[in-house]
Amino acid sequence: MIRVAVAGAAGRMGQTVCEAVERAADMELVGRADPVLQRSLEDVLPDAEVVVDFTRPDTALGNALACVRAGVHVVIGTTGFDPAPLKQAHTAEGRPQANVLIAPNFAIGAVLMMRFAAEAAKHMEKAEIIELHHDAKLDAPSGTAARTAELMAAANGRAAPPIHSVRLPGFVASQEVILGDLGQTLTIRHDTISRESFMPGVLLAVRAVPTLTESPVVGLENVLF
């Protein structure tokens, strides 16, 4: 059994992750950390093998560094922070090696959308990205859009495409990649209807993070394909 704790457990994503972990036959939910629950990350780390972090951009990095120092693997779904310091993170003496997996999007369809967009970028002249999220999302552009643009630029050797961010009530998460060329356009779109769509990817990441051969790793595609 994989012992899992969730940081940001009182939030909408955190609650959904807790429910998914409790349903997984090979996992045990050993802790819920959240200021609302009056439980800190330090309270749950001693019992955990893997922490899933869905907190805030201003706390995710500190949480991840604390996990690594404690020898606890961490799967991060929070975006909008610079993960560079994690490359120099070290486990405390006497603690097991800990890995970090950061996924801008855990929906399998969204990961496929990014992969298809990168492939299409090799063959179409220009592209732009439109990402639409609920009005409570803190970062713009989204981590998914930024990652898509990065993958497209790497694929075609050109500048990253422009990103347009929309924040409105009623959305969960949607993204369109619109590519244009002589006399034609191609639109690749992914829509998240509910937060449950992220859970297969979250559980996949929890199972995979202990086996990573390098850390940190960015992108669920690294363990999906």
N, C-alpha and C positions, 0 to 999 in steps of 0.2 A: 504494500500500500504506500502511495506517495502522500506524505503529510504536507498539506497545503494550507497556507494562511493568506488572507486577502486584506490588502491595504486599501482603504477607501470603501470599506464593506457596507457603509450605510448609504452610499450613493446608488443611483439607478443601475449603473454598470456593475458596481460592486455587489449589490444584492443578487443580480442575475448570475454573476460568477459563483457566488456562494451556493446558490441553488444547483448550478450545473455540477460543481464539485461534489456536492452531497449526493447527486444522482449517479456519479461515475463509480463503477464497481471497483476500480483500482486506485481510488483516492479517498483520503480522509480529511475533512475540514477541521483543522486544529486551532484556528484563531481568526478573529475578525477585528481588524484594527481600524479605528476611525474616531476622530474627536467627539462625534455625536454619541458614540458608544462608550466614551471615556476609556478607551483601550488604545494604547500607543503601539507603534511598530515594535518597540523594544519589549513590550509585554508578550508578543506572540512569537518573536524570533526563536526563542529557545526550543519550541516544539516543532518548528517547521523545517522541511527540506526545501520547499519552494514557496516563494511569496509571489502572488499576483498583484501588481500595483495598478490600480485605476484611481489615482488621486488627482493632484493638480500639478501644472507645470512647475510651480515654485517649490514643490515638495518632493517630486518624483526622483530627482537626482540624489538628494540627500538620503532618501529611503533606499535607493539602489546601492549607494556607497555603504550604508549601514549593513545591508544584506550581505554584500561581498565580504566586508570585514568579519562578519559573523560566520562566514562559510555557508551561507544559505543562497541557493540559486534564486534568481528573480526574473519574472516575466513582466514586461512593462507595456501597458496599453496606453499610458499617458503620453501625449505629444506636446510640442511647443517648448521643449527645453533642449539645451545643448548637451549631448551625451559624451562629448570629448573627454571629460575627466574620468570616465569609466575605463578608458584605455590604460590609465595609470593606476587603477584601483588594485589593492593587494589585500589578500586574506590575512587576518591576524594569525600570529604564530600559534601553531597547534590546531588550527581550524582547517577543515577540508577545502579544496579548491572550489570556488563558486563561479558560476557562469551567469551572463546577462543576455537575455533575448528581448529586443525591443521590436514591437510590431505596430506600425502606424495603423494597420487595419487587420482584424482577425477574421473577417468574413472571407470565406474561400472564394466567393464570386468576385469580391473586390481585388483579391490577389490575382485572380485570373484576368480581370480587367486591366490591371497594371501591366501584366505580362503581354497581353494582346496589344496594348497601346505602345509598348516599347517596340514590339515587332512591326507594327504599322508605321511607326515613326521612321523606320529605315526606308520606306517606300513612298511616303507622302511629303510634299514640300513644306507645309506649315501645319501647326496645330495650336489649339488653345484649350485650357482646362477650366471647367466651371464646377465648383464644388458647393453643395448646399447642405447646411446643417441647422439644427435647432438653435434658437436664439440664446441659449445658455452656454453654448460652446465657447471656451475662453480663447482659443488660439485661431488665428486666421493668417495665412491659409492653413488648411488642415494638414496633419501629418501625412495623410493618404495622398493629397494633391501634391505636396512637396516631394514625396517619394516617387510618385508617378512622373513628375517633371524630371527628377534626377535620373530615373531609369531611361526615359525617352532620350534625354541628352546624351547619356552614355551609349545608347544604341545607335544614334545617328551622327554623333560627333559634332552636333551643332549646339547652339545655346538652348537652355531649357525653355519650354513654351510658357507663355504668360498664364497666370492663374487668376480667376475671378471668384471671389468668395461671397456667398449669400448666407445670411443668418436670419431666419424667420421661424416663428412658431409653427408647429405642424410637421416640420421635417424631423427625421431621425438622422439619416446620412445618405446623400446621393452625390454621384459624380459623373460628369460627362467629359469625355475627351473628344473634341471635334477636330478632325484632320481634313485639310483641303489640298487639292492639287488641280491640275488643268481639267476643267469641266466636270469636277466631281468632288463630293465630300464623303467622309466616313465618320459616323458617330458611334462611339463605344460608351455605353452607360451602365452603371450599376446602381441599384436602389436598395437600401436597407429598410425593410418594413418594420422590423422589430429587433430589439437587442439580442434576442435568442440566436439570431443569425451569426453572432460573433462566437458563440460558445464552442462549436466544434474546433475552431481555430485556437481558442484559449486552451482547451484540453490537450490538443495536439502539442502546443508550445510547452505546457507543463510537463508532458511526457518526454519531450525532446531536449529541454534545456540542460538536463544533467549530462547528456551525451555529446554536447558541443565540443569540438576540438579547438575552437578559438572563441574569444570573448572580448568585447561585446559583439553580438551579431544583430544587424538591423534588417528586418523584413521576414515575414512568415514564409516567403518563398524559399528561404534557405533550408527549411525543414519540410516544406510541402512537396517540392519537386526533387 
